[in-house]
Amino acid sequence: MIDPFKRLARKGLFLFDPETAHGMSIAALKSGLVPACQITPDPRLRQIVAGLTFENPLGMAAGYDKNAEVPEALLNLGFGFTEIGTVTPKPQSGNPRPRIFRLVEDEGVINRLGFNNEGHDAAFRRLAALKGGGMIGVNIGANKDSEDRIADYVAGIRRFYSVARYFTANISSPNTPGLRDLQGRESLAVLLSSVLAARDEMAGTSGRKIPVFLKIAPDLTEEGMDDIAAEALSHALDGLIVSNTTLSREGLKDQRQAKESGAFPACRCSKSRRRCLPGCASVSALICRSSASAVSRRPKPRWRRSGRAPISSSSIPAWSMKAPAWLAISSAAFRNSWTAKRPARSVSCATAGWIIGQRERSDRPVA
C-alpha cells in the first residue's frame, strides 16, 4: 500500500511548486486529514541523550514546521521527536520567491528560504497552548537585519525556556548572509558563552536545565572544524547537530537546477557523504549518524549498539519533494541506531539536522 500511496501523492504534489506543496502538507496536518499512527513504543528504540528520553530515534528536524503549527500532529505520525523553527525574534518573510527547487533525479531540493517565519511570539503562543508533553525542540536563529545576532539567540533561549524540551542554536544556514561567520572560533566562543549563560540563568529560576545543541555546516574547512571541536569541548555544550545543508553541488545529476543558489541536503551530495567532521575526531562522544539512504548504498562498517543518538529527517521541506519522506527512510532508520566503531574522521556525515549525540567530558575520542 505504501508504494501506490507514494506514487499518487508524489504526482499530486508535483502539480504544485515546491513551497506550495510544503504549505499544503502543513494544512493537511492541521486539518486532521492525515490519520495518526497508533504505534506501541518499543523499548529497544528508546534513546537517552543529554538527559532526554526519546521513545524512538527518528524525528522531524527544523525547517519543516517553521512556525510550530503542527508539532503534535507530527508526533502522532510516529516521530520520536520534532523540532520547530528556525524561529527569529521578529517575523521576517525570508528571501524572494521562487526559493525552493526540485531536483527529481537527485531526490532532493535546493532551498534558499532565509529563515522565513512568524517570529518568537507566534511560535510561543502555539507551543504554550499544547496540551501534550511530547519531545518538541526549538531551533533558534537570528534576524537577517539584526544589529546583534548573538542577542537574538539569547532572546530565543529566554522566550522559549518554559516550552522547549531542548534548544538548537542554528548558526549554519547558508541562506542568511553572514550567519555562518558565527562558526568562527572567536564569534563562536562569545555565542556559546552568552547562550549557555542565559540557559544557566533560566535553569536557576525554573529548576530545570534544558539541553542546548549547536547546529553546524558540512562545508567547514579543516581548521574551522578544529576550532568548533575546541570550543565545544571548552563549553558546557550538550551536543552537536551535524549537519545543515551544503553549498556543494558535487555529484548532482540535474545540472540545470543545480545552478540555482541555495542549500542542498548534505547526504545527497557525494562530497558530503565522504567526509564528516574530520577535524572533530578529538571531540569525545561525537556520534556521527549516517542517513538511511546512504547506509543502504555502501558497505556497512562495524557498528556497536551503545551510545545511540536520535536522528531526524531532512530539515528541508521533504513533503515538497515526495510524500511522506519519513516512510521511505523509517525501515532502515528503525532497524538499528548505530554508533560508529571508529573515529569520527572516517564516518560519512548525516543529512541536514540529524542530532549526533551527547558530549562527555573526557579526553578520549570515540573509537
ChimeraX attribute file (.defattr): number of C-alpha atoms within 10 A of each C-alpha:
attribute: neighborCount
match mode: 1-to-1
recipient: residues
	/A:1	5
	/A:2	10
	/A:3	9
	/A:4	9
	/A:5	12
	/A:6	17
	/A:7	13
	/A:8	14
	/A:9	15
	/A:10	17
	/A:11	13
	/A:12	13
	/A:13	21
	/A:14	16
	/A:15	10
	/A:16	13
	/A:17	15
	/A:18	24
	/A:19	20
	/A:20	15
	/A:21	22
	/A:22	21
	/A:23	15
	/A:24	16
	/A:25	22
	/A:26	18
	/A:27	15
	/A:28	14
	/A:29	19
	/A:30	16
	/A:31	11
	/A:32	10
	/A:33	10
	/A:34	15
	/A:35	11
	/A:36	14
	/A:37	13
	/A:38	9
	/A:39	10
	/A:40	8
	/A:41	12
	/A:42	9
	/A:43	9
	/A:44	11
	/A:45	18
	/A:46	17
	/A:47	19
	/A:48	17
	/A:49	19
	/A:50	18
	/A:51	12
	/A:52	13
	/A:53	15
	/A:54	20
	/A:55	22
	/A:56	24
	/A:57	24
	/A:58	26
	/A:59	27
	/A:60	27
	/A:61	28
	/A:62	30
	/A:63	24
	/A:64	28
	/A:65	23
	/A:66	24
	/A:67	24
	/A:68	25
	/A:69	19
	/A:70	22
	/A:71	27
	/A:72	22
	/A:73	21
	/A:74	23
	/A:75	19
	/A:76	17
	/A:77	17
	/A:78	20
	/A:79	26
	/A:80	26
	/A:81	26
	/A:82	26
	/A:83	29
	/A:84	27
	/A:85	28
	/A:86	29
	/A:87	33
	/A:88	27
	/A:89	22
	/A:90	17
	/A:91	16
	/A:92	17
	/A:93	12
	/A:94	17
	/A:95	15
	/A:96	9
	/A:97	9
	/A:98	12
	/A:99	17
	/A:100	24
	/A:101	22
	/A:102	20
	/A:103	19
	/A:104	13
	/A:105	9
	/A:106	14
	/A:107	14
	/A:108	24
	/A:109	24
	/A:110	24
	/A:111	25
	/A:112	25
	/A:113	24
	/A:114	21
	/A:115	26
	/A:116	21
	/A:117	25
	/A:118	19
	/A:119	21
	/A:120	21
	/A:121	16
	/A:122	16
	/A:123	21
	/A:124	20
	/A:125	13
	/A:126	15
	/A:127	23
	/A:128	12
	/A:129	9
	/A:130	12
	/A:131	8
	/A:132	8
	/A:133	9
	/A:134	19
	/A:135	21
	/A:136	23
	/A:137	25
	/A:138	30
	/A:139	29
	/A:140	26
	/A:141	27
	/A:142	27
	/A:143	24
	/A:144	19
	/A:145	11
	/A:146	13
	/A:147	10
	/A:148	10
	/A:149	19
	/A:150	19
	/A:151	16
	/A:152	21
	/A:153	28
	/A:154	23
	/A:155	20
	/A:156	24
	/A:157	27
	/A:158	15
	/A:159	15
	/A:160	23
	/A:161	22
	/A:162	15
	/A:163	18
	/A:164	22
	/A:165	20
	/A:166	22
	/A:167	24
	/A:168	28
	/A:169	25
	/A:170	26
	/A:171	25
	/A:172	26
	/A:173	26
	/A:174	23
	/A:175	21
	/A:176	20
	/A:177	11
	/A:178	12
	/A:179	18
	/A:180	18
	/A:181	13
	/A:182	20
	/A:183	23
	/A:184	15
	/A:185	19
	/A:186	12
	/A:187	13
	/A:188	20
	/A:189	19
	/A:190	12
	/A:191	21
	/A:192	24
	/A:193	17
	/A:194	16
	/A:195	23
	/A:196	19
	/A:197	15
	/A:198	19
	/A:199	21
	/A:200	16
	/A:201	14
	/A:202	18
	/A:203	14
	/A:204	11
	/A:205	9
	/A:206	11
	/A:207	10
	/A:208	13
	/A:209	17
	/A:210	22
	/A:211	22
	/A:212	25
	/A:213	24
	/A:214	23
	/A:215	25
	/A:216	26
	/A:217	24
	/A:218	28
	/A:219	22
	/A:220	20
	/A:221	12
	/A:222	12
	/A:223	13
	/A:224	17
	/A:225	24
	/A:226	20
	/A:227	20
	/A:228	24
	/A:229	21
	/A:230	17
	/A:231	20
	/A:232	23
	/A:233	20
	/A:234	13
	/A:235	12
	/A:236	17
	/A:237	21
	/A:238	22
	/A:239	25
	/A:240	26
	/A:241	27
	/A:242	28
	/A:243	32
	/A:244	29
	/A:245	32
	/A:246	26
	/A:247	20
	/A:248	19
	/A:249	21
	/A:250	13
	/A:251	12
	/A:252	18
	/A:253	14
	/A:254	14
	/A:255	12
	/A:256	9
	/A:257	15
	/A:258	21
	/A:259	10
	/A:260	14
	/A:261	16
	/A:262	22
	/A:263	23
	/A:264	26
	/A:265	27
	/A:266	29
	/A:267	27
	/A:268	25
	/A:269	21
	/A:270	16
	/A:271	19
	/A:272	24
	/A:273	19
	/A:274	13
	/A:275	17
	/A:276	26
	/A:277	30
	/A:278	19
	/A:279	20
	/A:280	22
	/A:281	22
	/A:282	20
	/A:283	26
	/A:284	22
	/A:285	24
	/A:286	28
	/A:287	28
	/A:288	31
	/A:289	30
	/A:290	25
	/A:291	25
	/A:292	21
	/A:293	15
	/A:294	17
	/A:295	15
	/A:296	11
	/A:297	8
	/A:298	8
	/A:299	8
	/A:300	8
	/A:301	11
	/A:302	10
	/A:303	13
	/A:304	13
	/A:305	11
	/A:306	11
	/A:307	17
	/A:308	24
	/A:309	25
	/A:310	26
	/A:311	30
	/A:312	27
	/A:313	27
	/A:314	28
	/A:315	23
	/A:316	28
	/A:317	26
	/A:318	23
	/A:319	22
	/A:320	28
	/A:321	25
	/A:322	25
	/A:323	21
	/A:324	17
	/A:325	16
	/A:326	21
	/A:327	12
	/A:328	16
	/A:329	15
	/A:330	17
	/A:331	11
	/A:332	15
	/A:333	23
	/A:334	14
	/A:335	10
	/A:336	15
	/A:337	25
	/A:338	20
	/A:339	26
	/A:340	24
	/A:341	17
	/A:342	15
	/A:343	20
	/A:344	28
	/A:345	19
	/A:346	16
	/A:347	22
	/A:348	24
	/A:349	27
	/A:350	33
	/A:351	34
	/A:352	31
	/A:353	31
	/A:354	30
	/A:355	29
	/A:356	28
	/A:357	26
	/A:358	24
	/A:359	21
	/A:360	18
	/A:361	12
	/A:362	11
	/A:363	11
	/A:364	12
	/A:365	17
	/A:366	19
	/A:367	14
